Amino acid sequence: MKRFLSCFLPVLCVLLLASSASAFELPATPPPELDATAWLLIDLSSGQTLAEHDADRRVEPASLTKLMTAYLVFGALRQGVIHPNDTVLPSTHAWKTEGSRMFIEPGKPVTIDNLLHGMIVQSGNDATVALAERLGGSEAGFVSMMNQAAQQLGMTHTHFVTATGLPDPQHYTTARDLSRVASAIEREFPQYLPLFALRDFRYNHIDQSNRNRLLWTDPSVDGMKTGHTESAGYCLIASAHRGGRRLLSIVLGTPSDALRASESQRLLNYGFQAFDGIRLVRANTALASLQVWKGKRAHVRAGSLGNIDLSVPHGRAKDVKISLTTRQPLIAPLYVGQTIGTITVSLDNQTLASYPLQSLDNVPVASVFGRAWDSLMLKFK
């Protein structure tokens, strides 16, 4: 037997750290058509896809590859495998790497921190290879780590051949897969996000600017990475924070540097203007009190251990409805965080997303007498 509970929610403020939601499917203001090969717009607060075009198309990632390199370096820093002030002696191989560079010198010590700045701000291929060799023993060894991490993140349509993104027929990904590594950095390593917002970096007496033009033109933009090769076109992953909401745009294969910025701006503006963010459920707030059988407590509070946020078409937040479906009877023992039902979110009778309904209390089993009595009551019920 199942029990259903419903209520209408008012407009609530938007905060980060939301539970994930399914892709957005309701009709809204049509998204812009971009002059790009593929694009994707993600609400990082809710995990929803707000707009997409050929998001699963295989593409060359160019220097967007460096997000995976950064992800692994951040992980090594967190684990204490390396430290920001550790020094690296760049190899001749790193020094000779083609493309954009930080201008390190072979055998001249450079810190991990400087290499990170050179890779993220200046998109230095030489810095990237130096980091890869430090962690993987060789670039090839590090690439194996990249591919393993990609699988763990669910990047099932991605294969890396280089740490830098230099072209190779077997080096490919998709816009959706790139959103997974970018989202993982945002979620797991917020302390390093300021690196992606830096406009310039100076090393070896050479000043270089971040190629992400939006860092100068849109104060809400605080990252993340550009990429370009002749075959990939001009690409940009941009993150922006406005009014408590955080969006991530992935725009791939535009014809020019100016267009990758302007098309990314259009996509971000669309996401912020066409949708409103609402907080559906606050963490550890009871949505219902449910009867429990054979437990030391007669009721358990039901809700979510995490905040649940959602994007809905602009002006429709007041019409959002949530329903709780619970498995009955609920029989002890129950544990905090245990799934005891489903939270379903709908608008105009169309389901937007579903989340687990969780126990907010521990309910241990009752005494032998209590269990026997409830068993008897359940037979009559």
N, C-alpha and C positions, 0 to 999 in steps of 0.2 A: 504494500500500500504506500502511496506517496501523498505528501501534504504540500499544498501550494499557498504561498503568502505573497501579497503584492503591495506595492506602494509607489506613489509618484515622488520624484526627487526634485527639489528646487535647484537653482543654479548654485554651484559651489565653486570655491576658488580652486585653482589648479596648482598642484605641487608636483615634484618629481618623484621618482622611485615607484612608478605604478606597476601593477601586475600587467602581464601581457594580454593582448586582445587579438581577436581575429581580424582579418583584413576588412576595411571599410567598404560597404557595398551599397549604402543608400544613395539615391540621387542627390546631388548637391550642385553648386555652381560648377560648370564644366571646367576641368583643368586646362591650362594653356597647352597649345601645341608648340613644342620647342624645336629649334633647328639643331637637333642632336640625334645621335644614333640610338641612344637609350637613356631613360631617366627613371628616377624613383624618388618619392617623397615619403618619409617616415616620421610619425609622431613618436619621439623617444619617450614621452611620458606614458603613453598607453601601448606602444608597440604597433600601432595601426599603420597600415599603408594607406596614404591619402591620395596618391596619384602615382601612376606608373605607365611606362611605355617600353615594351621589349625588355623588361627587367631581367628576364632569364636568357637573354640572347648572349652567346659567347662573344666576349670582346677582349681586346688587349688592354690591360690595366695601366701600362706605363708606370709612372712614379707613384700612382696610388698603391702599388705593391708595397711601398715603404710603410704603410699602415700596419701590415702584418709584421714587418721587421720591428717596428716600434712596439707592437703588442708583445712580442717575445722579449725584447729588451726590458720593457716595463716589468714583465713577469720575473725576469732574472734579478732585477733590482729589488723587487718585493721579497724574493726568496733569499736575498743576500748572496747570491752567486757572484754578483758584481756590485760595485759601489760607485756613486757619481764621481768621486775623486780618483778612482783607479785610473792608471795610465795605460795606454795602448801604444805599441810601437808599430805604426802602419807598415804593411808589407809593400813591396814594389807592385804586386798585383793590385792592391787597393789604390795605390797612387796612380796607376796607369788606367784605371777604369774610365771608360768613355762617358761623355755627357756632362751634365751639370756637376759641379764640384765645389767642395769646401776649401780646397787648396791645402790639404795636409801634405806633409813631406815624409818620404820613406825613412823609417828609423828615428824620426823625431817624435818624442813622447807627446801624446794628446790625451786629455781626460775623456772618460765616458760621457760626462756631462757636455763637454764641447762637441763631441761627435754626435750626440743626440740633437743638439741645437743645429749643427751643420746638416744633419739628415732631414730634420723636420722643417726648419726655416728656409734653408738654402737648397734643399732637395739634393744635397751632395751625394753623388754615387760613390765617391771615394770614401766618404764617412760611413756610408751604408755598408760597404764591403768590409771596412775595418771593424765595424761592430759585428758583422756576420762571422768574420774569422775569429774574433775574440770569443764568441759564444759557441760556434759550431766547429772550431778547429780549422775549417775551410769554408768557403762560400757554399760549396756543394753540401757539406755537412749541415750547414745552417738551413739550406733550402729543404733538406729532409725534415728538419724541425718545423719549418713553415708549413709544409704539406700535412704533417701530422696535426698541427694546431688547426689548420683549416678544416680538417675532417671533424675535429672535436667541436668546432664552432658551427658545424652544419653547412659548411661551404662546399657542398657536394658537386658543384659545377666549376670548381677552381683547381688549377694545377700551376704550381710555381716552378720556374727553372732558374731564376736569378733572384737575388735579394733586392735588386734595384728597380726592376721593371724594364730593363733593356729588352728589346724585342727578341722573341723566339717563337716559332710556330707552336710549341707546346706550353707556352706561358699564357694562360688565359683565365678569365673569371667572368662574372656577371654583375650587373648592378645590384641585384639582390644579395649576392654573396658579399660584395663589398660593404653593403649596409650592415652585415653581420659582424664583420671585424671592426668597423667604425663604431657600432653600437656597443660592442664588447669593451672597447677602449673607454668610451664614455661611462659605461656602467662599472667597470672594474678598476679603472685607474684615473679617477677624477683629479687626483693631485697633479697629474702631468698635463691636464688639458690646457693650462696657461701657455705651454710651449707652442701649441698650435695657433695661438692668437698673436704671437710675436711678429711684428712687422719687419724686423731686420735683425741681422746678426753680423758681428765683425769677428773675423779670425784671420790670423797671419797678415794683419794690417790691411785686410780687404773687407769692405762693407758690401753686403748683399741683402736685397730685399726679398721678403716673402712674395711669391708670385700670385697669391690669393688676393685679387683686387678688392674683394668685398670687405676685407679688413679695414680698408680706407674709406669705403663709401657707405657701409651699413654698420652702425654701432652695435647692432644686435648680433652680428656675426662674430664668432670667436674661434673659428677653425674651418676645415681641418687640413685638406691636402689637395694640391694640384698635380696634374700629370700631363705629359705631352710627348708624343713621338710622331713622326710623319704618318705612320700607319694607324696609330690610335686616335689621332686628332687631339683636340684640347679637352681635358677632362677636369672636373672639380667636384670634390665632396665638401660640402659646406654645412656647418652646424650654426644654428642661431637660437637665441634665447630672448623671447619677448613676453612680458606679462606673466611670467611663471611657466610658460610653455617652452619646450625645446624641440625643434624640428631638425631633421637631417635630410639634405638633398644630395642626390647623386646624379650628375649630368655628365654623360660620356659622349665623346666623338663630335664636338662642335668644330666648326671650321676655323675659329680664331680664338685668341686669348680674350679679346673683348667680349665675344659671344658667350664663352663659357661662364663669364662673370654675369653678364646681363640675363642669360637664360636661367642661371641658378637663382638670381634675384627674383625673377618672375615666378619661379616655382615656389620659393620660400614665401613670397608675398601672398601667393594663392593659398598656401596652407594656413597662414595666420589670419587671412581675411575671410576665407570661405568656411572656416570651421571654428567652433568654440570648444574650449576644453572645460570639462567638468570633473569634479571629484565625486564619484559615485558612492564610494565607501571609504571611510577612514579606518586605518589599521586598528585592530583590536576593539572596534566598536560593535556592540551587539546589534544585529539586525532582527533577531528573534530569540525567544527563550523556548526551547524544545523539551518535551517530556522525555525522560530517560527511564528505562526499566532495568531492574536488577542492579542498581547502583546506590552508592551512599548518598547521592544527591538525586533529587527528583527531576531537576531540570538542568540543561546545559545552555550556555550562551553560544549563539551561532553567528559567525561573521567572517572576517578575513584577517589574516595576520599581517597582510600588507595593504597599502593604499591601492584603491582601484580607480584609475582615471580613464577618461574616454574623450575622444573628439567627436563632435556631432555637427551637423550643418548649422551655420550661423543662425542664431535666434531660436533654435529648437531645443535648447537644454531643458526648458521647463516641461517638455513633453516626454522626456525619457522615463521609462518605466522599468523597474526591476522586479523580478519574481524569484522566489526561493522554492526550490524543489528539494524535499528531504526524504531520505529513506526511512520508512517506518516499519516496525518499531526500532527505536534506537536503544541498543542494549549495551550496558557497561561490560568491560571497561572502555572509556573513551579518553583520548589524549589530546593535549593542546596541539593544534595543527592538523589533526586527523580530518580527512574529508568526510563530511556527513551529508552532503547534498551538492546542489548546483545553484549558482547565482546566474540568472539569465537576464540580459539587458536587451530591451526592445524599444523601437520607435515606430509608430504607425503600424503596430502588429507585426513588424519585421524584426527578427532577431539580429542584434548587432554583435554581441559577444557573449561568451559564457566563461565563468570562473568557478573554481571550487569553493563551496561553502564549508568553512572549517570550524571545528570545535575550538572555543576560546577558553575552555576549562578542562582540567583533568577530572574525570569521574571514575573513581575506583569501584570495584564490585562491592555489593552489599554483603551482609552476613548471610549465612545459610538460610536463616528464617526469612530474611528480606527477599532473597532470590526466589525462595519457594512461594512466598506470597505473590510476588509479581508474576511468576509463572502461571499461577492460578488465575490471576486477573487477566493475563493475556489470552488465556483460553476462552474466557467469557467475551473479551473484547473482539 
